[in-house]
Amino acid sequence: MASRAEVIGLDIVETRSSGAPHCSVPLTTPRLSSDQAHDLSVVFKALAHPTRVQLMNLLVSSPFAACVYDIQVAMGMPQSTISHHLKQLVSAGLLHRQQRGSWAYYSVDREAMRRLGTVIDLGDAPPQPLSPQAQVDPPVEDL
């Protein structure tokens, strides 16, 4: 009885004698722990709304903690909308809230911003070139 052969598309990857793919370059930079990555994902989730990004930009640029009224006037949005978004940013740990009489004042948590910067701050790092091995690999033609 004859068997039917099926063609399966496979990517062929050359490997070194160590078993690592031919393109492999060891990554030795420190990684975030799972807990750190989870904590930062909460922060990124809080920043996943344009109004909250605008609020953070406004407060980062302010020389003083700002009360809700001043934030509302600057943003041109209803107080309830501003309060909702400020609550999200406080819950994510990006802002401090200080109650003074009947007004709440908000300021940026600088330590939270530093932690956020560990993920996105490139500093003066140059653009990432191809590894020496990748530079000798033949280019793949576009189909």
Secondary structure, DSSP 8 states (H G I E B T S, - for coil): --------------B-TTS-BTT-----S----HHHHHHHHHHHHHTSSHHHHHHHHHHHH-SS-EEHHHHHHHHTS-HHHHHHHHHHHHHTTSEEEEEETTEEEEEE-HHHHHHHHHHH--TT-------HHHHHS------
